[in-house]
């Protein structure tokens, strides 16, 4: 499952209760899967480490973007996903998935070498989720929570924010310039890392950062925007107005742009 649109404010502390927003992503799982970027290969390799064929649990696996990468790295991956539509797409592309929230999912004695949550941990109750994670991760196993920070150029972000304020004036998602410094998100991952330390069940708590770029055409970016939390729940006419404004902005910069991505992670090893 995805995070909130990274060009907007970080998710509120009880986002795991916002089921309407969470369920909005499953309306077009194929489109979501096509538009959303994969994760850096260096991140996947670092999480897997020197494990051979690790058993991996993918928490909130969505359409299986991260899970398929861990399969390709040699892992035996099981996804847990509350949205049956997203789970169905993941299964159709080779990822075994059990439909449940992570809090309600029944491990039935199964344990894992690696637990991952790719842009999904904010949908999980942080107290119950951490307790369950510690219970299903084998001693010495790695728990890794990670996600992307999207930082579109100001020429793209500003018209997005302006259109969002116009279409949904009472929403916090349209506030500001449409750009958020990566330090805001690093602070969020620092809080996750601190919760891992305080839990008493983990050691070697670390934060990782991966910087990379991707070029987007107008159509590619307009396909990605509806997969973000600020856009997905809107009415079709609201989405259309915002996307038209963003598309016009991209046209003014030549029909495409380079996205500066940062992928952040908080990770720890089970005692």
GUDRENRO-208210 format. One record per residue (C-alpha): x negated, y, z. Coordinates in steps of 0.2 Angstrom, whole numbers. Last residue first. Layout:
REM GUDRENRO-208210
X=X | Y=Y | Z=Z .
...
***
This chain:
REM GUDRENRO-208210
X=-87 | Y=-48 | Z=96 .
X=-79 | Y=-44 | Z=79 .
X=-89 | Y=-32 | Z=68 .
X=-84 | Y=-15 | Z=63 .
X=-79 | Y=-4 | Z=49 .
X=-73 | Y=14 | Z=45 .
X=-73 | Y=18 | Z=27 .
X=-73 | Y=33 | Z=15 .
X=-72 | Y=33 | Z=-4 .
X=-76 | Y=51 | Z=-11 .
X=-71 | Y=55 | Z=-29 .
X=-75 | Y=70 | Z=-39 .
X=-63 | Y=69 | Z=-53 .
X=-69 | Y=75 | Z=-70 .
X=-56 | Y=84 | Z=-81 .
X=-45 | Y=82 | Z=-96 .
X=-34 | Y=91 | Z=-109 .
X=-46 | Y=105 | Z=-112 .
X=-45 | Y=116 | Z=-96 .
X=-28 | Y=124 | Z=-101 .
X=-20 | Y=107 | Z=-106 .
X=-24 | Y=101 | Z=-88 .
X=-14 | Y=116 | Z=-81 .
X=1 | Y=112 | Z=-93 .
X=1 | Y=94 | Z=-87 .
X=1 | Y=100 | Z=-69 .
X=16 | Y=111 | Z=-72 .
X=25 | Y=97 | Z=-81 .
X=21 | Y=85 | Z=-68 .
X=29 | Y=96 | Z=-55 .
X=45 | Y=99 | Z=-65 .
X=47 | Y=80 | Z=-69 .
X=44 | Y=75 | Z=-51 .
X=59 | Y=86 | Z=-46 .
X=70 | Y=80 | Z=-60 .
X=66 | Y=62 | Z=-56 .
X=71 | Y=64 | Z=-37 .
X=56 | Y=64 | Z=-25 .
X=50 | Y=48 | Z=-15 .
X=35 | Y=45 | Z=-27 .
X=28 | Y=63 | Z=-27 .
X=21 | Y=66 | Z=-10 .
X=16 | Y=48 | Z=-7 .
X=6 | Y=46 | Z=-22 .
X=10 | Y=34 | Z=-36 .
X=19 | Y=48 | Z=-46 .
X=2 | Y=57 | Z=-48 .
X=-7 | Y=43 | Z=-56 .
X=2 | Y=43 | Z=-73 .
X=0 | Y=62 | Z=-74 .
X=-18 | Y=59 | Z=-72 .
X=-20 | Y=47 | Z=-85 .
X=-9 | Y=57 | Z=-97 .
X=-20 | Y=72 | Z=-95 .
X=-36 | Y=63 | Z=-98 .
X=-46 | Y=58 | Z=-83 .
X=-65 | Y=56 | Z=-80 .
X=-71 | Y=47 | Z=-65 .
X=-84 | Y=51 | Z=-52 .
X=-93 | Y=44 | Z=-37 .
X=-97 | Y=47 | Z=-19 .
X=-97 | Y=32 | Z=-7 .
X=-96 | Y=35 | Z=12 .
X=-98 | Y=23 | Z=27 .
X=-93 | Y=25 | Z=45 .
X=-99 | Y=12 | Z=57 .
X=-94 | Y=2 | Z=72 .
X=-108 | Y=-12 | Z=76 .
X=-96 | Y=-19 | Z=89 .
X=-78 | Y=-25 | Z=91 .
X=-66 | Y=-31 | Z=104 .
X=-67 | Y=-18 | Z=117 .
X=-53 | Y=-8 | Z=109 .
X=-62 | Y=9 | Z=113 .
X=-75 | Y=6 | Z=99 .
X=-62 | Y=2 | Z=86 .
X=-52 | Y=17 | Z=92 .
X=-67 | Y=28 | Z=89 .
X=-70 | Y=21 | Z=72 .
X=-51 | Y=26 | Z=68 .
X=-54 | Y=43 | Z=75 .
X=-70 | Y=45 | Z=64 .
X=-60 | Y=40 | Z=49 .
X=-48 | Y=54 | Z=52 .
X=-63 | Y=66 | Z=54 .
X=-70 | Y=60 | Z=38 .
X=-53 | Y=64 | Z=30 .
X=-54 | Y=83 | Z=36 .
X=-73 | Y=83 | Z=31 .
X=-68 | Y=79 | Z=13 .
X=-61 | Y=96 | Z=11 .
X=-43 | Y=97 | Z=6 .
X=-37 | Y=104 | Z=-10 .
X=-19 | Y=108 | Z=-15 .
X=-22 | Y=127 | Z=-11 .
X=-11 | Y=127 | Z=5 .
X=6 | Y=120 | Z=8 .
X=14 | Y=108 | Z=-4 .
X=14 | Y=93 | Z=6 .
X=22 | Y=101 | Z=21 .
X=39 | Y=100 | Z=13 .
X=52 | Y=114 | Z=15 .
X=49 | Y=122 | Z=-2 .
X=51 | Y=106 | Z=-12 .
X=52 | Y=112 | Z=-30 .
X=44 | Y=129 | Z=-28 .
X=31 | Y=123 | Z=-15 .
X=27 | Y=108 | Z=-26 .
X=25 | Y=119 | Z=-41 .
X=12 | Y=130 | Z=-32 .
X=3 | Y=115 | Z=-25 .
X=1 | Y=107 | Z=-42 .
X=-4 | Y=123 | Z=-50 .
X=-18 | Y=125 | Z=-37 .
X=-24 | Y=107 | Z=-38 .
X=-28 | Y=107 | Z=-57 .
X=-38 | Y=123 | Z=-59 .
X=-45 | Y=120 | Z=-41 .
X=-53 | Y=104 | Z=-48 .
X=-46 | Y=88 | Z=-41 .
X=-53 | Y=81 | Z=-25 .
X=-45 | Y=64 | Z=-22 .
X=-52 | Y=56 | Z=-6 .
X=-51 | Y=37 | Z=-8 .
X=-48 | Y=24 | Z=6 .
X=-56 | Y=12 | Z=18 .
X=-53 | Y=1 | Z=33 .
X=-65 | Y=-13 | Z=36 .
X=-65 | Y=-27 | Z=49 .
X=-80 | Y=-39 | Z=48 .
X=-81 | Y=-56 | Z=55 .
X=-94 | Y=-60 | Z=69 .
X=-81 | Y=-69 | Z=79 .
X=-67 | Y=-74 | Z=68 .
X=-53 | Y=-61 | Z=64 .
X=-35 | Y=-66 | Z=68 .
X=-34 | Y=-59 | Z=85 .
X=-44 | Y=-44 | Z=83 .
X=-33 | Y=-38 | Z=69 .
X=-17 | Y=-42 | Z=79 .
X=-23 | Y=-30 | Z=93 .
X=-28 | Y=-17 | Z=81 .
X=-11 | Y=-18 | Z=72 .
X=-1 | Y=-17 | Z=88 .
X=-10 | Y=-1 | Z=94 .
X=-11 | Y=7 | Z=77 .
X=6 | Y=3 | Z=70 .
X=2 | Y=0 | Z=52 .
X=6 | Y=12 | Z=38 .
X=-9 | Y=22 | Z=41 .
X=-19 | Y=6 | Z=38 .
X=-15 | Y=5 | Z=20 .
X=-27 | Y=14 | Z=9 .
X=-37 | Y=-2 | Z=8 .
X=-35 | Y=-12 | Z=24 .
X=-48 | Y=-26 | Z=24 .
X=-50 | Y=-41 | Z=36 .
X=-65 | Y=-52 | Z=33 .
X=-70 | Y=-69 | Z=40 .
X=-52 | Y=-75 | Z=43 .
X=-41 | Y=-84 | Z=56 .
X=-26 | Y=-95 | Z=53 .
X=-17 | Y=-101 | Z=69 .
X=1 | Y=-98 | Z=63 .
X=-4 | Y=-80 | Z=56 .
X=14 | Y=-74 | Z=58 .
X=17 | Y=-57 | Z=50 .
X=27 | Y=-45 | Z=61 .
X=14 | Y=-32 | Z=64 .
X=6 | Y=-34 | Z=47 .
X=23 | Y=-30 | Z=39 .
X=29 | Y=-45 | Z=30 .
X=29 | Y=-54 | Z=13 .
X=15 | Y=-66 | Z=11 .
X=4 | Y=-64 | Z=-4 .
X=-7 | Y=-76 | Z=-15 .
X=-16 | Y=-65 | Z=-27 .
X=-17 | Y=-71 | Z=-45 .
X=-9 | Y=-57 | Z=-56 .
X=9 | Y=-62 | Z=-54 .
X=6 | Y=-64 | Z=-36 .
X=1 | Y=-46 | Z=-35 .
X=16 | Y=-40 | Z=-45 .
X=27 | Y=-50 | Z=-33 .
X=20 | Y=-43 | Z=-18 .
X=23 | Y=-25 | Z=-24 .
X=41 | Y=-29 | Z=-27 .
X=42 | Y=-39 | Z=-10 .
X=37 | Y=-23 | Z=-1 .
X=30 | Y=-28 | Z=16 .
X=13 | Y=-34 | Z=10 .
X=1 | Y=-47 | Z=17 .
X=-12 | Y=-53 | Z=5 .
X=-23 | Y=-69 | Z=6 .
X=-40 | Y=-69 | Z=-2 .
X=-53 | Y=-83 | Z=-4 .
X=-68 | Y=-72 | Z=-8 .
X=-81 | Y=-74 | Z=-21 .
X=-84 | Y=-56 | Z=-26 .
X=-70 | Y=-58 | Z=-40 .
X=-58 | Y=-62 | Z=-26 .
X=-63 | Y=-47 | Z=-16 .
X=-60 | Y=-36 | Z=-32 .
X=-43 | Y=-45 | Z=-34 .
X=-38 | Y=-40 | Z=-16 .
X=-43 | Y=-22 | Z=-18 .
X=-30 | Y=-19 | Z=-33 .
X=-18 | Y=-32 | Z=-26 .
X=-1 | Y=-24 | Z=-30 .
X=1 | Y=-18 | Z=-12 .
X=-11 | Y=-27 | Z=-1 .
X=-5 | Y=-20 | Z=15 .
X=-18 | Y=-30 | Z=25 .
X=-29 | Y=-40 | Z=14 .
X=-35 | Y=-55 | Z=24 .
X=-52 | Y=-62 | Z=17 .
X=-59 | Y=-80 | Z=19 .
X=-77 | Y=-78 | Z=14 .
X=-83 | Y=-88 | Z=-1 .
X=-102 | Y=-86 | Z=4 .
X=-105 | Y=-73 | Z=17 .
X=-121 | Y=-63 | Z=14 .
X=-112 | Y=-46 | Z=15 .
X=-94 | Y=-46 | Z=10 .
X=-91 | Y=-28 | Z=16 .
X=-107 | Y=-22 | Z=8 .
X=-103 | Y=-30 | Z=-8 .
X=-85 | Y=-23 | Z=-9 .
X=-92 | Y=-5 | Z=-5 .
X=-105 | Y=-6 | Z=-18 .
X=-92 | Y=-11 | Z=-31 .
X=-83 | Y=5 | Z=-28 .
X=-65 | Y=3 | Z=-26 .
X=-52 | Y=2 | Z=-40 .
X=-42 | Y=17 | Z=-46 .
X=-23 | Y=18 | Z=-46 .
X=-15 | Y=21 | Z=-63 .
X=-12 | Y=3 | Z=-69 .
X=-7 | Y=-5 | Z=-53 .
X=5 | Y=9 | Z=-49 .
X=13 | Y=8 | Z=-66 .
X=15 | Y=-11 | Z=-64 .
X=22 | Y=-8 | Z=-46 .
X=36 | Y=4 | Z=-52 .
X=49 | Y=6 | Z=-39 .
X=37 | Y=-2 | Z=-26 .
X=29 | Y=15 | Z=-21 .
X=45 | Y=22 | Z=-13 .
X=46 | Y=9 | Z=1 .
X=32 | Y=17 | Z=11 .
X=41 | Y=34 | Z=9 .
X=57 | Y=27 | Z=16 .
X=48 | Y=17 | Z=29 .
X=41 | Y=32 | Z=38 .
X=38 | Y=24 | Z=54 .
X=20 | Y=19 | Z=50 .
X=17 | Y=37 | Z=47 .
X=16 | Y=40 | Z=65 .
X=0 | Y=50 | Z=66 .
X=4 | Y=61 | Z=51 .
X=-5 | Y=58 | Z=35 .
X=-19 | Y=69 | Z=30 .
X=-14 | Y=85 | Z=21 .
X=-12 | Y=85 | Z=2 .
X=-25 | Y=82 | Z=-13 .
X=-26 | Y=64 | Z=-5 .
X=-8 | Y=60 | Z=-10 .
X=-3 | Y=50 | Z=5 .
X=-11 | Y=32 | Z=6 .
X=-6 | Y=17 | Z=-4 .
X=0 | Y=0 | Z=0 .
***
